[in-house]
């Protein structure tokens, strides 16, 4: 089993996972640093990822899209905050329009990834934090089928109205 | 984190949607939702607010409950109505979804590493 531990902090809105791979640190780093390798694991088989731009330097951008079975494309962006090859990586990420411009009102989060090698095996620790509770909520809504999302939108709107007297 | 955007539709979803929209289509039920945000009102206290019978209000609450819009909690002799979904449940769902996405990713990372071990990539750094 590659996943060693998985912690979910509901109050802090973070997910922390530790995984261990039977490979040297450079190989695990390459999974992130090589766009062709990144494509092989980022998206699930039902939503494979295609990396369009990949600039793994501080301030650099990674643009990609995921393609659904109906040919539907979902674009996303990452912004590289810091890189310490091959030990650490911090990126912010979110959803984008077709030209890679971050979409307003879509969830944004930050990933901190660290790598450490011991005895030919590499431990990867990843901490994902939503920017805010609103970002977290938006992710939940996005995963909802469209009809449910509309209904939830209605609920939010009506809960914001004053109670009739 | 970008996860699979939309799960596939199914028959359950249609039924769920019917119940949701039906529940929301009534002014009294929408009002009950608003009043129950704090979860401090019992069905009988709610009933006092409307010119209708206790049984009629109880029915409205049952419709909302079936649609997953409110939950009921018994405290002593009272049944308190609370509007869902509450923030903690949503946070948990978001993190559950991230967990699922990342478990898949870690598995695929291990597969890619294993595949590359048996067929080494050539000449990349040469």
Contacts between the chains, C-beta under 8 A, distances in Angstrom:
chain1	res1	chain2	res2	distance
A	2	B	106	4.9
A	2	B	107	6.5
A	2	B	109	7.2
A	2	B	110	4.5
A	3	B	103	6.0
A	3	B	106	5.2
A	6	B	99	5.7
A	6	B	102	7.7
A	6	B	103	7.5
A	8	B	92	7.3
A	8	B	95	4.1
A	8	B	96	7.5
A	8	B	98	8.0
A	8	B	99	6.5
A	9	B	95	7.9
A	10	B	88	5.9
A	10	B	91	4.6
A	10	B	92	5.7
A	10	B	95	6.6
A	13	B	91	6.2
A	13	B	94	7.7
A	13	B	95	7.6
A	15	B	95	5.4
A	15	B	98	4.7
A	15	B	99	6.2
A	15	B	102	7.1
A	17	B	99	7.6
A	17	B	102	5.5
A	17	B	106	7.2
A	19	B	106	4.6
A	19	B	109	7.5
A	21	B	109	6.6
A	21	B	110	5.9
A	21	B	113	5.6
A	22	B	110	7.7
A	22	B	113	7.1
A	22	B	114	7.8
A	23	B	113	4.4
A	23	B	117	7.2
A	27	B	113	6.1
A	27	B	116	7.2
A	28	B	109	7.4
A	28	B	113	7.1
A	31	B	109	5.4
A	31	B	112	6.3
A	31	B	113	7.3
A	34	B	124	7.9
A	37	B	112	6.2
A	40	B	108	6.8
A	40	B	112	4.9
A	41	B	105	5.6
A	41	B	108	3.6
A	41	B	109	4.8
A	41	B	111	7.5
A	41	B	112	5.4
A	42	B	105	6.6
A	44	B	4	6.1
A	44	B	101	7.6
A	44	B	104	5.3
A	46	B	4	6.4
A	47	B	4	5.1
A	47	B	5	7.6
A	66	B	2	6.6
A	66	B	4	7.9
A	66	B	5	7.8
A	68	B	5	7.3
A	68	B	6	7.7
A	74	B	2	7.0
A	74	B	5	5.2
A	76	B	2	4.4
A	93	B	1	6.7
A	93	B	2	6.8
A	94	B	2	7.9
A	95	B	2	6.6
A	107	B	1	7.9
A	109	B	1	5.6
A	111	B	1	7.6
A	124	B	106	8.0
A	126	B	102	7.0
A	128	B	1	5.9
A	128	B	98	6.0
A	128	B	102	7.7
A	130	B	94	7.4
A	133	B	87	7.2
A	133	B	91	7.5
A	136	B	90	7.3
A	136	B	91	5.9
A	136	B	94	4.7
A	137	B	87	7.8
A	137	B	90	5.8
A	137	B	94	7.5
A	139	B	1	7.2
A	139	B	3	7.6
A	139	B	94	5.0
A	139	B	97	7.1
A	140	B	90	4.9
A	140	B	93	5.3
A	140	B	94	4.9
A	140	B	97	7.6
A	142	B	5	6.3
A	143	B	3	6.7
A	143	B	4	7.6
A	143	B	5	7.1
A	143	B	6	7.4
A	143	B	7	7.0
A	143	B	97	5.8
A	145	B	6	6.2
A	145	B	7	6.7
A	145	B	9	6.0
A	145	B	13	5.7
A	145	B	17	7.9
A	146	B	6	7.2
A	147	B	13	7.4
A	147	B	17	4.5
A	147	B	20	7.8
A	148	B	13	7.7
A	148	B	16	7.1
A	148	B	17	6.7
A	148	B	20	6.9
A	151	B	17	7.2
A	151	B	20	4.5
A	151	B	21	6.4
A	151	B	24	6.4
A	154	B	24	5.8
A	155	B	24	7.0
A	155	B	33	6.9
A	155	B	69	7.0
A	158	B	24	7.7
A	158	B	30	5.2
A	158	B	33	6.5
A	158	B	34	6.5
A	159	B	33	6.6
A	159	B	34	5.9
A	159	B	37	6.1
A	159	B	83	7.0
A	161	B	34	6.5
A	162	B	34	7.9
A	163	B	31	6.9
A	163	B	34	4.9
A	163	B	35	5.4
A	164	B	31	5.6
A	164	B	34	8.0
